Amino acid sequence: MIDERFDKIIMEKLIAAQEATGLSGREFAKRVGMPNSTWSAYYTMVRSIQFDNFKKICNYLGLDYIEVFQEAIAKFLELEKKAAD
C-alpha cells in the first residue's frame, strides 16, 4: 500500500486473524472472494495488498478497516521515528 514495512504491519494483523479462523489459505481466499494465488501473494508479501482487497478481507474477518489502517499507521510512524533517532 504505502511502504514494504507498512504492508508487513498490515499483513501481520490480517494473517493472525485469518489463522485464527482455522481456515486454510485456499478456503479463506474462496470465502473472501479472491483467487487463492492473490491471497498467497499477499500472505508471502510477494505482492502489495490492494486497498479494495484489504477492505474486503477486513470485512470478512469482522475487522474495522479504518481501525486496522490507523493502528498500522501508528506502528509505521513509530518505526520511522526510531529510525530517525
N, C-alpha and C positions, 0 to 999 in steps of 0.2 A: 504494500500500500504506500508507505512513506519511505521506509528505510529497512534494510535487512534485519536490523536489531529490533525495530518496531514490529515487523512481521513475526519475528520469533516470539516476542511477548504475546502477541495476539494468538498465535498458533498454540503456544503452551496452554493457554486458557481453553481454547476450543478442543484441543486434543484431550486434556484432562476431563472435560465434560463429555466428550464423545466416548472415551474409555469407560467412564462411569455408567454409561447406558448399557454396557455389556454387549453392545452390537459390534460385529466385525466391521472393518472399514468398508467393505463391499456393501454390507447391508445398510450401514449408516448412509453411505452415499446414495443408495437407492431410495431410502426413505426421505432424504433431504431433497432428492430430485435432481441429482447431478451424476455424471458419469463417474465410475469408480476411479478412472485414470485422473480425473480432475482433483478429487479428494486426495488421492495418493500423492499427486504432485504438490498439493498444499501441505500435506502431512509431512512429507520429506523435505519441504522447503525448496523444492526444485523450481517451483513457480510461486510468485507472489499472489496472495489471495485477492480476488476481485471484490470490490465493496458490495456489489449486489449479492454475491455468494456468501460473503461474511454475514450480511443481514439475514439471508435465508437460513444459514446454519444456526445463528443465534436464535432465530425464531423457533426452529425445530427443537433446540435444546432448552427453550424456555428462558433464555438469557436476554436481557435488555441490551441491544446492540450499542446504544448510546453509552450506557454504563461501562460495558466492556471496552469500548473505544476510549472513553475518558480515563479509565484505570490504566490502559496501555500507554496513553499519552503521558500520564503522570510518571509511570515507571521509566518510560523512554527519556523524559526530561531529567529524571534523577540520574540516569546513566550519563546523559550529556553533561550534566553539571559535574559529576565525579571525574569525567574525562577531561574537563576543562581545568580542574583544580591541580 
